[in-house]
Amino acid sequence: MPRRPFLLSSLGAALACTLAHAPAQAAAPAAGMLPDTVCTAAGTPIDEQGYVAIGGIQQWVRIKGASCANPVLLLIHGGPGNPMTPYADTIYKDWEQAYTIVQWDQRGAGKTYERQAPAEDEALTMERLRDDGVEVTRYAARRFGKRQMILMGGSWASALGVHMAKASPASYCAFITTGQLVRAFAEDDSYEAALSQARAGRDQDALDKLEKIGAPPWTDPRSPGILRRITRKYEAMSTEPAPKDWWKPGPTYTTPAYEAAYEAGEDYSWLQFVGLHGDGIASKLDLYKLGPDFAMPVYMVQGAQDLVTMPEQSKRYFDSIKAPAKEFVLVERTGHDPNPPMLAAQYKFLKEKTGACR
């Protein structure tokens, strides 16, 4: 499975696009640039992966779906350094009949990192990643002749998604968010929940580690990772595991070069997120400062056993927002990372609440 799905852990027909209903184009090489041809014909499948000029660099984009006339789902990954593109052919395969799924490897992650690694002193910022995401949205809108699309993301991507939804409200007909990150990562409630479970289970190893790092805020970038390894262990005791075949990467993502780029990008993005002295992107997060108003419906999927973004924290933020429609669902046997109950809840919102997204 991915090393940190979503936050620390957050989707084979030949390419067939039409330009003004012209004959289908040939598939672009996997390592090349994706075309800008328009594809709107019902029943015309699309299966692409390649680079798009986004934010002044070439960024990796994966697009797949059974019909170019279907609604477009922009699925943004967590981490911020953990792309889900390697698993596009497994986890969300069943969704491709009803939706065109667009994913992209964010700046500093995955194949975007492989093509253009940031300089060591180049800082990732929420604003830069937000603007990249809006550019990807506009690219997808041109490709499929859409005025709006569905936005979805979990954990880190839930915070990025809020920033994108606020920056370009006319671009999205709905926002489905999971494991809502609201403020600085690992607020006291997450740490205290882990400490409580360690005490209840007489888990001396976990207790020693938690007591050594102390409660947040932290200045050591290793501390959040220590907490997440502990919370993941406890989540696994009460949640439904993801099928092993979900985490089987496609052939494009099994080369030594990609593996090295993924790991380097993950390290770079994680350090940018937590900061060398606790002063990274995470330290500045506060969605309340963006205001409560959303221009599109908001649907929040929250794992009942999530020990990273605690249910109470997510629900408190959900209650504060104002949207044309909103709904919160608490999913049992689900933690912070994707699993079958989480995907079922997300898909239920897609099918029942986003019918106007065309």
C-alpha positions in Angstrom: 0.0 0.0 0.0 1.2 3.6 -0.4 3.5 4.7 2.3 1.2 7.5 3.6 -2.1 7.4 1.7 -4.0 10.7 2.0 -2.1 12.7 4.6 0.6 10.4 5.8 -1.4 8.4 4.5 -5.5 12.7 1.0 -7.3 7.3 -8.9 -7.2 0.2 -20.8 -8.9 1.5 -23.5 -6.8 3.3 -26.0 -6.9 7.1 -26.0 -9.9 8.2 -28.1 -10.6 11.9 -28.1 -12.4 13.9 -30.7 -11.7 17.4 -31.9 -15.0 18.8 -33.1 -16.1 15.1 -33.5 -13.2 14.3 -35.7 -11.7 10.7 -35.7 -10.1 9.6 -32.5 -6.5 10.7 -31.9 -3.6 8.3 -31.2 -2.6 7.7 -27.6 0.1 10.1 -26.4 3.3 8.5 -25.1 3.3 7.9 -21.4 6.3 10.2 -20.9 5.1 12.9 -23.3 2.8 15.8 -23.1 -1.0 15.2 -23.1 -3.0 16.7 -26.0 -5.4 19.6 -25.7 -8.0 18.1 -28.0 -11.6 18.3 -27.0 -13.5 15.1 -26.2 -17.2 15.3 -25.6 -18.8 12.4 -27.5 -20.9 10.0 -25.5 -19.5 6.5 -25.5 -16.0 7.6 -26.4 -13.6 6.2 -23.8 -10.4 8.0 -22.7 -7.3 6.5 -21.1 -4.4 8.9 -20.8 -1.3 9.6 -18.7 1.3 12.2 -19.4 2.5 15.8 -18.7 0.6 19.1 -18.8 2.2 22.5 -18.5 0.9 23.7 -15.1 2.2 26.5 -13.0 5.3 26.9 -15.2 6.4 23.3 -15.0 5.4 20.0 -16.5 3.0 18.1 -14.1 1.8 14.5 -14.4 -1.9 14.0 -15.1 -3.9 10.8 -15.3 -7.3 10.7 -17.0 -9.5 7.7 -17.4 -13.2 7.0 -18.1 -15.7 5.1 -20.2 -17.3 8.1 -21.9 -16.2 11.7 -22.6 -19.7 12.8 -21.9 -19.7 11.7 -18.3 -19.3 14.1 -15.4 -15.6 14.9 -14.6 -14.3 14.0 -11.1 -11.1 15.8 -10.1 -9.5 13.6 -7.5 -6.7 15.3 -5.6 -4.2 13.3 -3.6 -3.1 13.6 0.0 0.3 13.7 1.6 1.1 16.3 0.2 3.6 13.8 -1.4 1.5 10.7 -1.9 -0.1 10.5 -5.4 -2.8 7.9 -6.0 -2.0 7.7 -9.8 -0.1 4.4 -9.4 -3.4 2.8 -8.3 -5.7 4.4 -10.9 -6.5 1.1 -12.5 -7.6 -0.7 -9.3 -9.1 1.4 -6.5 -11.5 3.6 -8.6 -11.9 1.2 -11.5 -15.7 0.7 -11.0 -16.2 4.5 -10.9 -14.9 4.9 -14.5 -18.2 3.8 -16.1 -20.0 6.8 -14.7 -17.3 9.4 -14.3 -14.2 10.6 -16.1 -11.6 10.6 -13.3 -8.8 13.1 -13.5 -5.8 12.9 -11.1 -2.5 14.8 -11.0 0.8 14.4 -9.2 1.2 17.6 -7.3 4.3 19.8 -7.5 7.1 18.0 -5.6 5.5 14.5 -5.8 5.5 11.4 -7.8 6.1 11.7 -11.6 5.9 15.5 -11.4 8.9 15.3 -9.1 10.5 12.8 -11.4 10.2 15.2 -14.4 11.2 18.4 -12.5 12.4 18.0 -8.9 12.3 21.3 -6.9 15.4 22.9 -5.7 16.4 22.0 -2.2 15.6 25.5 -1.0 12.3 25.8 -3.0 9.4 26.1 -0.7 6.0 24.4 -1.2 3.1 26.7 -0.3 -0.6 26.2 -0.1 -1.1 29.1 -2.5 1.1 27.6 -5.2 -0.5 24.2 -4.9 -3.9 25.8 -4.9 -3.2 27.7 -8.1 -1.8 24.5 -9.7 -5.0 22.7 -8.8 -7.1 25.4 -10.4 -5.0 25.2 -13.6 -5.5 21.4 -13.7 -9.3 22.1 -13.3 -9.3 24.5 -16.2 -7.3 22.1 -18.4 -9.8 19.3 -17.7 -12.7 21.7 -18.4 -11.3 22.5 -21.8 -10.7 18.8 -22.6 -14.2 17.7 -21.9 -16.2 20.9 -22.6 -17.4 21.2 -19.0 -18.4 24.3 -17.2 -18.0 22.6 -13.8 -16.7 19.4 -12.3 -16.8 17.4 -9.0 -13.9 18.0 -6.6 -12.9 15.3 -4.2 -10.0 14.8 -1.8 -9.1 13.5 1.6 -6.8 14.5 4.5 -4.1 16.9 3.1 -6.3 17.1 -0.1 -9.3 18.0 2.0 -7.5 21.2 3.0 -6.2 21.9 -0.4 -9.6 21.2 -1.8 -11.2 23.9 0.4 -8.6 26.4 -0.8 -9.3 25.4 -4.5 -13.1 25.6 -3.9 -12.7 29.1 -2.4 -10.3 30.3 -5.1 -12.4 29.2 -8.1 -16.0 28.6 -6.9 -17.5 28.6 -10.3 -15.4 25.6 -11.4 -17.0 23.0 -9.1 -20.5 21.7 -8.8 -19.8 19.7 -5.6 -17.0 19.1 -3.1 -16.7 15.7 -1.5 -14.2 15.8 1.4 -12.8 13.0 3.6 -10.8 13.1 6.8 -11.1 16.9 7.0 -7.9 18.6 8.0 -8.9 21.9 9.6 -6.0 23.3 11.5 -2.4 22.5 12.2 -1.8 18.7 11.9 -1.9 16.7 15.1 -3.7 19.0 17.4 -4.0 18.0 21.0 -7.1 15.8 20.4 -5.2 13.4 18.1 -2.3 13.1 20.4 -4.5 12.7 23.5 -6.6 10.1 21.7 -3.5 8.0 20.9 -2.2 8.5 24.5 -5.5 7.3 25.9 -5.5 4.2 23.7 -1.9 3.4 24.6 -2.8 3.7 28.3 -5.9 1.6 28.0 -4.0 -1.1 26.1 -1.0 -0.9 28.4 1.1 -0.4 25.3 4.3 0.6 26.9 6.2 1.0 23.7 3.7 3.5 22.4 3.5 5.3 25.7 7.3 5.7 25.8 7.3 7.2 22.3 4.3 9.5 22.9 5.7 10.8 26.2 9.1 11.4 24.6 7.8 13.6 21.8 5.2 15.3 24.1 2.1 17.0 23.0 2.1 19.3 19.9 3.1 21.8 18.7 6.4 20.2 17.8 9.7 21.5 16.5 11.1 18.1 15.5 9.9 17.0 12.0 10.0 13.4 13.1 7.4 13.8 15.8 4.3 13.8 13.6 5.5 10.6 11.8 6.0 8.9 15.2 2.4 9.8 16.2 1.0 8.6 12.8 2.7 5.2 13.0 1.0 4.7 16.4 -2.4 5.9 15.3 -2.3 3.8 12.2 -1.6 0.7 14.4 -4.6 1.5 16.6 -6.9 2.3 13.6 -6.0 -1.1 12.1 -7.5 -2.8 15.2 -11.0 -1.4 14.6 -11.3 -0.8 10.9 -11.9 -2.8 7.8 -8.6 -3.2 5.9 -8.3 -2.2 2.2 -7.9 -5.1 -0.2 -4.3 -5.9 -1.0 -4.9 -5.6 -4.7 -5.8 -1.9 -4.3 -2.1 -1.2 -3.8 -0.8 -3.0 -6.9 0.8 -0.2 -9.0 0.5 0.0 -12.8 3.6 -0.7 -14.9 4.4 2.9 -15.4 5.0 3.2 -11.6 7.3 0.2 -11.0 10.6 1.4 -12.5 13.6 2.0 -10.3 13.6 5.7 -11.5 10.0 6.2 -10.4 10.5 4.5 -7.1 13.5 6.7 -6.4 11.5 9.8 -7.4 8.5 8.8 -5.3 10.6 8.4 -2.2 12.5 11.6 -2.8 9.3 13.5 -3.5 7.6 12.0 -0.4 10.5 13.1 1.8 10.6 16.6 0.2 6.9 17.1 0.5 6.6 15.8 4.0 9.4 18.1 5.2 7.7 21.0 3.5 4.5 20.1 5.2 5.7 19.7 8.8 8.7 22.1 8.5 12.2 21.5 9.7 11.3 23.3 13.0 7.6 22.7 13.0 7.1 25.7 10.8 5.9 24.2 7.5 2.6 24.4 5.7 0.8 22.5 8.5 1.7 25.1 11.1 -0.2 27.8 9.1 -3.4 25.8 8.4 -6.6 27.3 9.7 -9.6 26.8 7.4 -11.8 28.9 9.7 -9.9 32.0 8.5 -11.2 31.4 4.9 -14.7 32.1 6.0 -17.8 29.8 6.2 -19.2 30.3 2.7 -19.1 27.8 -0.1 -20.6 28.3 -3.5 -21.2 24.6 -4.1 -22.7 21.7 -2.1 -20.3 20.2 0.4 -20.4 16.5 1.4 -18.1 15.3 4.2 -17.2 11.7 4.8 -15.6 11.1 8.2 -14.1 7.8 9.5 -15.5 7.1 12.9 -12.2 5.5 14.0 -10.0 8.3 12.4 -7.2 9.2 14.8 -5.6 11.8 12.6 -8.5 14.1 11.8 -10.7 13.4 14.7 -14.5 13.2 14.1 -15.3 15.9 16.6 -12.9 18.3 14.9 -14.2 17.6 11.4 -17.9 17.9 12.5 -17.2 21.2 14.3 -15.8 22.6 11.0 -18.7 21.1 9.0 -21.2 22.7 11.3 -19.6 26.1 10.8 -19.8 26.2 7.0 -22.6 27.5 4.8 -23.3 25.9 1.4 -26.3 25.5 -1.0 -26.5 21.9 0.4 -24.3 20.0 2.8 -24.3 16.6 4.5 -22.0 14.9 7.0 -21.7 11.1 7.3 -19.8 9.2 9.9 -18.5 5.9 8.6 -18.0 3.0 11.0 -15.0 0.7 10.7 -13.1 3.4 8.9 -10.0 5.3 9.9 -8.0 8.0 8.1 -6.9 5.9 5.1 -9.1 4.7 2.2 -10.9 1.5 2.7 -14.1 -0.1 1.2 -16.6 1.6 3.6 -15.0 5.0 2.9 -15.2 4.5 -0.9 -18.8 3.3 -0.6 -19.8 6.4 1.3 -18.0 8.7 -1.3 -19.6 6.9 -4.2 -23.0 7.2 -2.6 -22.6 11.0 -2.5 -21.5 10.9 -6.1 -24.4 8.9 -7.3 -27.2 10.5 -5.2 -26.0 14.1 -4.8 -24.1 15.2 -8.0 -26.6 14.3 -10.7 -26.6 18.0 -11.9 -22.8 17.9 -12.5 -22.7 17.7 -16.3 
